[in-house]
């Protein structure tokens, strides 16, 4: 079965919450006001609470407290709030899947670390909007949930990677595609912006285009997150082509700061997106 078939099999079952879809509809409208968007968000108290927690977190580092959805929309803007709601919606969709066959802690730690590192690197490179990179990082491994729902045995086998066989290499061997491939197919079926889908699809490509900064940032973020999660198995030197650092004009100090940022903020983001996991730590 191909990556697209895997994604099609779960597109309806693995659905984004209704609240997200209503917000997206308003966000896409040229006539909807911020007040109308705020009213829809406020209908979902869990979404509201998580949105405000994220808006007040260090990933935005605002100089003052954001106390209402209206203020979040005014300060952050519709695009950034949309991306935050998207990340919350994805987490909610994932929680509906039977994840007993994989290490769910590992999945969420990997996703959140890549998200925070991608955002930090985008800020270093002065790429805007930075939260778009955060969302791409968070969704980079969503294909694992797609495969899990289709074939739990294969998903279980795919997580048994090693120092000699990187995760995406093992996925290619067992599935004949990677989680990046089927994850991008699902995001496309969800009609997410190409600015998010394309970097996810290209995260393992070694065809480095100096103009394609989103791909380069996500390539780097995914590998730094993996090395940070498995220091006994990988080093950044093993995983990262130094040419990518050159193309992004990043230093080793930038890399260290990005990893420190994800280690500092990761647990908080986990607690917002998936409280069930964060209680384990």
Protein Blocks (a to p, Z undefined) as FASTA:
>chain_A
ZZklmmmmmmmmmccdfklmmmmmmmmpmkbcfklmmmmmmmpmklmmmmmmmmmmmklo
pabdcfbfklmmmmnommlmmmmmmmmmmmmmmmmpccklpcfklmmmmmmmmmmmmmmm
mmmnopacfklmmmmmmmmmmmmmmmmmmommlmmmmmmgcfklcfklmmmmmnopafkl
mmmmmmmmnopafklmmmmmmmmpcbdcfklmmlmmmmmmmmmmmmmmmmmlpcfklmpc
fklmmmnopafklmmmmmmmmmmmmmmmmmmmmmmlmmmZZ
